[in-house]
Amino acid sequence: MWIRTQDKKKLITRISGISVQKNFGSRSKFSLVVAYGGAASLEMATEVLGQYTSEEEALAELQRLQEHINSGIDQVFTMAE
């Protein structure tokens, strides 16, 4: 599965996990962050998929992503703005 970041600048695959994280000192208070990369932990990287003003908004986007995964559709998922 491929995910396109909210800023439309990156496509990410080989995903191992996605989490909602609280931001400090930013207008966008929450982010969806993905861990991706190779099989070894040293090959792993993280990337912000999108930023949101509330935890509820971030969780709603995470839910939308989960529904896309569960649907089995083999298309790029684009993060909502």
N, C-alpha and C positions, 0 to 999 in steps of 0.2 A: 504494500500500500504506500502511496505517496501522499504527502501533505504539503500544500503551499502555504507559506507563512502569511500572516495578516498584511504585512507590508508588501507582499507579492514579489519579494526579492529572492526567495529561496524555495527550493523543492527538497523535501527531506524524505528519506526512506530508511529501512532497517531500524525501525523504531522498537525500543525495548520498554518504554514507559512514558506516560504523560501525567503531569501533576499540576494542580492549581497552587500557585505560590504567592504570598503576600509581598508587595513591593513597598519599599520605604523611601520617602522623599520624592515621590512621583505622583503626577495627576492620576495616572492609571494605577489603581491600588492593588490590582491582582493580575497575574499573568498565567497563561498556560505554557508550561515548559516541557519540552520533549527531551528524552535521553535517546540517543541513536548512535549507530556505528557498528563496529565489528563485534565479534564474539568475546574477545578479551576485554576486561574492564579498562585496560590502558588505552584501548582504541575508542572508547566511548566519548561522546561529546554531548553538550546540551545546547539548546537553542530556544529562544522565546518564540512561540508560535503566534501569540496574540496578547494584547493588553486590554484590560477591562476596568471600568470604574467601580464595579462591585463584585463581591464573591459570587452572588447569585448569577450575574451576567456571565462570569467565567465558567461556572458550573453548567449553565444552560448551553454554552458552546461545547463544553466537554461532553454533555449528553448528546448533542447533535453529531459530534464526531463518533461517539459510540454507536449511535443508530446507523451511521454510514458504514462502519466496520461490520456490524451485525447484518446489514443488508446483503453483504457479499458482492456489492457492485465494485468492479475493478476499474475505478476512475479516480483521478486526482481529487482529493478533498481540499477545498479552499476555505481557509478560515474567514469567518464573517468579520466585517469591519465594525 
